[in-house]
Amino acid sequence: GEIVGIAGIDGNGQSELIQAITGLRKVESGSIELKGDSIVGLHPRQITELSVGHVPEDRHRDGLILEMMISENIALQTYYKEPHSKNGILNYSNITSYAKKLMEEFDVRAASELVPAAALSGGNQQKAIIAREIDRDPDLLIVSQPTRGLDVGAIEYIHKRLIEERDNGKAVLVVSFELDEILNVSDRIAVIHDGKIQGIVSPETTNKQELGVLMAGGNLGKEKSDV
């Protein structure tokens, strides 16, 4: 597996790139392929069904329905399938036990799986989303701003789970504005500037200063960058 980090200043096309890959934005030009097949024009659920997991950058706006129970949120990607439902009828007993299992496995701390998602701390909300996506065993896991606004304990836990996915042979795409985070978890780093990849570097041979040069639109030379 591999973790590719995308670094860049906010507003340089990171959000649009992820929205295009996940089917949330219409692709005007170019191509996006998954395992050799084009996914341009597919509905987000169709892309999800092709073994793609997505942890969005704004967990409140796009990752959770805050008024719904945490158990319902954990089942958002799978509620329409057996054993969570049959013939359009939800099996709440199964959904509840499934959520409870994932909450224990991913250390999601809450009074109960039946409390609204809004009642959880930011770290536990994020862990619930990551639990939902990782448990589906996606071949490609896309994670935007994985630890924004979280405490040190939650940050360490989430980094550990991302690295475990990589070690399990998965492809992981991480978008973060935190350069320390990008350097710590990535196997390769792609720097985006003005909607284009400015350079691809190795975290083992680069530093924050060089990333800053690329983020500002500069170049490092062929010996330092693959682009």
C-alpha positions, 0 to 999 in steps of 0.5 A: 500500500501507499499513502500519498499526501497532498500539500498546498495552501487552502484554495488551490484546488484540493477540495475540487480535486477530491470532489471530482474523484468522489463524484461530488463535482462535475468533471469539465475536462481530463480523466479520472481512472480507478483500476484502469476504468474511467469513473468520470460521470459516475454518481457518488454511490457508484464510486463508493461501490467501487471500493472507495472510502471518503472522509470529507474535510468538513465532518459537520457539513458532509460527514455526519447528519448531526441530528441523527443517532451515531448508530445511524451515522455509522450505517450511512454507507451501508444502510440500504444493504443486508443485513442492515435492511431488507426489502427497504425495511431498516433492521435497527437491531442490526444497525445498533449492534454494528455501530456498538461494535465499531465504536468499541473497535475504533475507540469512539467514546459516547454515552451510547450509540443511540445519542445524536452525533452532535453530542460527541466531541470533534475527535469522536465524531471524526473517529466515527466517520473513519470507522464507517469508511475503513470498516467497508475495507475500501481499496482506495481511502480518501481522507481530507483534513483528517485531524483538523481541530482535534486533540493530540490523542485523537490525532495519534489514533487517526494517524495510526489507523491510516498507516495500518490501512497502508500496511494492509495494502490499501491506497490512501490519499490524504489532503491536509494543510498541516505540513507536519501531518503530511510529512509524518504519514505520507510515502509520497507528497504531491504539492498542489498550486493553482489547481496543478501538481507543482511537484512530487517529493519524498518526505525522506528527502524534503522538508517544510521549507522545500514544500513551502517553495512548491506551495508558492509556485516555485520549483526545486529542480529535477533532482528533488521533484518528480514533476 
